[in-house]
């Protein structure tokens, strides 16, 4: 297989989360604020799992010239994910100070522990990672294209757009690693269906828990916002359903959707917001 010659810089983002952010940082919108907060709550544990999985998977491949480009991309992928894990760890600590309780990280950590206890193979670990990476890449592309952060606090807009841009950049790394390890379509699709179900359930439940802690769960404007976010002109169901289903195709590859230019444009337009670490 041919690995594309792409560069995945590890970037330091010029945002300061030490002073925190407003409770309803998304333009005063409780639903959107608590939904994206829920996603952030899953990231530190999830991204550590991705790092460990691709590192373990790459170690099964020969260290030769044929696999050198993929080994390079895996190392860069790990660097980007480690930065995401760090910043969302800071983000989540502020959510704790806002009296929100992160249940999702516990659910995710238990699954990681089970995967170790049951001796899940490197190939299966990478298949799970590739599935999650497709989910995040689809949501990232929609966030960059369809104004999901419009009206949000400036620092939070920068954080989420940067994260989305890097998810788009490295969307194919775990997938290419899975194929290089000899992974097939049946295993890939089976794990994707599992991951999609778990992610949908846990993201929804954590969002509801956040809204309850925020005392905004039963407010009509919360659910008006939710309906718009999911079913509106640029709603998540409308913009993400078809791309999410593409993963089920036998010949699917993340690069079938050539969308890295959107991420590259945001990174170029906001070059003053980040610096390259390596």
N, C-alpha and C positions, 0 to 999 in steps of 0.2 A: 504494500500500500504506500501511496505517496503522501507525505505530510507537508502541508502548505508552509511556505516560508513566512511566518508572521512573527511579530515581536510583541511580547507581553510585558511591558515595563512594570516594575513595582514602584508605585507612586506614593508620595507623602502628601496627604490632602491638607490644605490650609483652612481647616475648620477648628474651632475651639468649643468643645462641648463641656468644658469645665464649669462654665456658669449656667449650664443647663439650657432649657428651652420651655416655652409655654406649654401648659397642659394640652390645650387644643391648638397645637402649633400649625396645623393645616388650615390656616385662614379662619380659625374659630370653629371648624367643622369637627364635631366629636367623632362621628363615624370614621371618617378618613384618618384622623389622627390615631384612633385606637386600632384601626385595621393595620396601618403601617407599623405601629408600635408592636403589634402581635408578630408581624413578620420579623422585625428586628430581634424579638425575643428568641427566635429559633436559630439565629445565625451563628452565634459563637460555638455552640455544640455541633451544629450541622457542618460548619466550615472546618472544624477540627476533624470531624469524621471524613470529610472529603479529602483533606490533606493526608490523613493517615492511609486512606484507601488507595489513592493514586500513588503514594510513595511505596506502599506494599506491592501494588500491581506492577509498577515500573521495575521493581527489583526482580521480578520474574523474567524480564526480557533480557536478552544478551546486551552487553555493553560494547556494541560494535558500531561501525560506521553506518550501517543500515538503520539502526535504531537511534542514532545520536540526535537527530532533529526532534524526535518525540521525547527523549530524555530531557532535552533543553526546555521544551514546552512544559513538561511536567514540573520542572524546577521553577519556572516562571509562574505557572498556575499556583503552585504552593505559596510563592511569595505574595501574589495578589490576594489569595484567600486568607493568608495570615494577617494582612493589613485590614481586610474586611472584618475578620474576627476581633481584632483589637478595637477598632472604632465602634463597632456595634456593642462590644463589651462596655465601653464608656457610655454609650447611648443607653444601654439597659440599666446601668447603675443609676442613671438619673430617673428612669422610669420607676425604679424601686423607691427613690426619694419622693416620687409623686404618689406613692402608696399603691402602685400596680403590682400584682403578683404574677411572676413568670412561671406558669405551670408547664409551658411547652418545653422549656429546656429540660425539665425532669422527665417528661415523656420521651424526648429524643435521647437523653442519656441512657435511659433504661433499654431502649432498642439497641444502642451501641453496645451496652454491656451484654445483652443477649447474643448479639452477633459474635462477640468474643467467646462467650460461654459455649455456644453451639459450634464454634469453629468454622464460621462462614468463610468460604474460600476467597482468595484474592479476586478471582474472576467475578464472583457474586458481589463483593464489596464495590468493585469498580462499576458493575452494572447498576447498582443502586445509585451510586454517585452520578453516573451518566443520566439516569432518569431525573434526579433532582436538578441537574444542570440544565436539562431541557426545560423543565418548569420555570426555573428562574430566568433563563434566557428569553422565553416567550414573554413573561411579565416585564422583564427589563426593556425589551424592544417596545412594548406597548407604552410603558412609562415614558420612554424617550420620545415617542412619536405623537402621543395623544393627550399631552397636557395634564397628566394625572397629578403633577405637583403644582399646578397653577394656583397661585394664592397662598402657598405655604411660606413659612418662615424661610428667609434666604439661605441660612446655613443648612437647614434641613433639605431644601431643594438641591443644594450643592452635594450634600452627602448622598442623597438617593440617586441623583443623576450620575455621579461618579461611580457609585456601586453598579448601577445599571449598565454603564458604559463598559466597565471591566467584565461584567458577566457576559456581555455580548462579545467582547474580544476573545474570551477563552471558552466559549460555549462548546467547542468541539474537542477539547483536549481529553476529557474523560471518555468521550465516545470513541475517539481514535485509539486511545489506550486499550479500551475494551476490545476493539476489533483486532488490534495487534496481538492481544493475548489469546485470540482464537474464539472470542465470544460470538455466539450466533443470534439470530433474530428471535427465536422462541423465548430464550432466557431473557433477552433484553426487553421484550414486550411484557412478559409476565411480571418482571420487577417494576416496570413502569406503571402498570395497572395498580400494583400494590402501593407504590409510592404516591401515585395520584390520589388514591383513596385516603391514605393516611394524611397527606398534606391538606387535602380539602377539609377533612374532619377537624384536624387539630388547629388549622388556621381559623376556621369558623368558631370553634369553641373558645379559643384564646381571645378572639375579638369580642365575643359576647361577655367573657369574664372581665375584660378590660372595661367595656361599657358599663357593666354592673358596678365595678369598683369606682367608676367615674360618675356614677349617679345619672348617667345619660341613656341608660338602656331603654327606658319606657317613654322617652320624649319623642313626640311625632316628628320633629325635625331630624332626629337621628335616622329614622327609617326612611324619610323622604330622601335624605342624602344617600343612604344605602341603596335604595332603588335606582337612583341616578348613577351611582358608581358601578352597579352591576348591569343595569339594563338600558342605560342612556346611550346616546349616539356614539360616544366613545367609551362605553361601559366595558367592563372586563369580560363579560360573557360574549358580547358582540365581537370584541377585538382579539380575544384569546382562544376561543373554542376551536376554530379550525387549525391554527398553528399547533395547539396542544395535541390534536388528533393526528397530525402528520407523523408523530413518533411511531404510530402503529403500522406505518407502511413498511413492507419488507425491504425496500431499497432506500429507506430514509437515511439521510446524513444531515447534521446541523447546518452544513454549508450550502444545502439546497436553497436556503433562504439567505441570499447574499445581502445581509443588512449591516455589516460592520461599518459602512460609511456613515451611518447615522450616529453611532457611538464615536467614531473618529472625529466627526464634526463637532460634537459637544466638547470633547476633550481639547480640540484645537481652539474652539471659541473661548474656552475657560482655562487656557494654559496658565494664566496667572494664579489659578486656584490650587495648583499642584506642582510638585517637583519630582523628578525622577530619582529614585533611590538607587536602583540598579536595573 
